Structure formats: C-alpha cells, structure tokens
C-alpha cells in the first residue's frame, strides 16, 4: 500500500504517540539521514528469476532485510537504509516480483507464497543468519508476518503499518486514479508531487519511480485475492511463529494510517503493548514524512547492533520511552 488516505474512526483518548527529531537519534544516524549515501545496486538469482536489490553498510554487520509495499520499490528506503547502516547494520532492500526491476511477476499473490519466494532470496543472498532482522512496510509487512509459516524465523520482525482493510475497501482503493502505472517518470513525478505537496524531492522521486515499474496484474491480485487483510495477526498466531519477537509501527488514522484504532487493542494484546508504536501525525508511509520518528521506532525494535555494543564513539544513547507524547 502506498496511499496515505483512509477513513478516520474515533481515536482512543490516551494511547501514547511517538514524536522525534534528529536530536533524538544517534549522531551517526542523524548525519546519515541528513546526507543519505547512495545505494549499492545489485542482483540476486533466486526462485527462478533475478531480484533487484539496494544495499548499504558493511557486509559483515548484522543484516536487516527491508521489504517495500505495493506499487513501490526499494527506492522507498533511500533515507532509512543508509541511516540504519550508520547504526551498524548491513541493510539489504529487495524489490518484490512484479515491482521495481524484479520482473516478470511470478504469478504468486498469496502472502505465504510470496514469503516463500522471499526466503529463497534470503538464502541465495547469504542473509539466512541467526541475527537476521526483517522490516516490512504495508504489503511488505504482511509478507514479513508470514515468513515463519513459510519456514524462516528471523531474530525479530518489524511490521510498518500493514493494513487492516477489507476486500471491499481495497476495491475502492484500486480505483484511485493516482495509484496507476505511469508511462514516464516525468508524468508520475508531476502526479505524485501534486498529490503530496509536503513530501521531499527524494520521496517524490522514489514514489514516482515505483509507479513506472510495477505489474498491474500483480498489484490487483495481491490486493483483491487475499481476502480481508488483518495486519498479519492470523499468521503470527500460527504455532510456527510462537516466541518470535514482533514489533508493530503505525501512524495515525487522521493522517492516513491504514491500521484503524479499533484494531490496535487486539494487536497490543497479541504482540504486547510495549511492542506497538504509534507515530504522532504519521500517515501510511511514515518513512517518507516522519523519518526521524520512524528511525527511533526502528532502532528500538531492532535493538543495538554489534557495532553499537562494541563502540559508542560518535553516538548518542538511544531515546528512552519518554520520547512518546501523550
């Protein structure tokens, strides 16, 4: 999902919201966020086709796999990727089949089946290590939630606004005239900039890139043939996910978050309230509009890397829970 609009049910009155600025980040992370390093572009052969990737950081650092949302590509991580690498992680952002430069679409649309393809990628890329963490946004979050069912147990899963939406709601969403395949980057850029005037040039470019590269059949199948989306909760209740640490990061419905407030109590009950983070005023894609708060949340979920444990030179301590506003 990439849309940042959604119906706004009533919000619980006293759930804490995270706010953050660059001052809340480790110095090295804040510096990388302000001046993002370009990605290393690569390819991985797995599951019968070539996966496009973007990577940052030292290959010897603990790996973090980033999985983007529908109609998007790895460009969505253009700031988050290098910032997490500055915290001591090896960041690999893949492009899902039928998205970005990973073509053709394999024909798989069920979350567990795509998760199985992702696992093939993980193994071929040499990321199948005990210290692997996986972060998935939207569709990527749904796929991440199904990894254990498909046979992979990373050390931690982080779900970034995986929607709770019905098929009927998706049928309305796919009629959005701006969420379509564009013939040129220039055309897509103009449309994205008009729809999102507050976005940075880099995020406009990232979104526009994705909107010129996806397979419409793949997108429609994923959105309309998986039944109602439940933010991944059913998959995480499977016995194969038992004991697996899971963090859940969302925005606010008034800003376009696709996890409605009525769904949050069940998410907190299943994952633990301390593992559910709501970013104040953030939409469905907080990495675009609230990168500082998104990074504070991600770093809390991922925990300190080996690099951070070995040396804190140039790093501020990680923000404490007092960074949340009431």
Secondary structure, 3 states (H helix, E strand, C coil): CCCCCCCCCCCCCCCCEECCCHHHCCHHHHHHHHCCCCCEEEEEEECCEEEEEEEECCCCCEEEEEECCCCCCHHHHCCHHHHHHHCCEEEEEECCCCECCECCCCCCCCHHHHHHHHHHHHHHCCCCCCCCEEEEECHHHHHHHCHHHHCCCCCEEEEECCCEECHHHHHHHCCCCCCCCCCCHHHHHHHHHHHCCCCCHHHHHHHHHHCCCCCHHHHHHHHHCCCCEECCHHHHHCHHHCCCCEEEEECCHHHCCCCCHHHHHHHHHHHCHHHEEEECCCCCCHHHHCHHHHHHHHHHHHCCCHHHHHCCCCCCCCCCHHHEEC
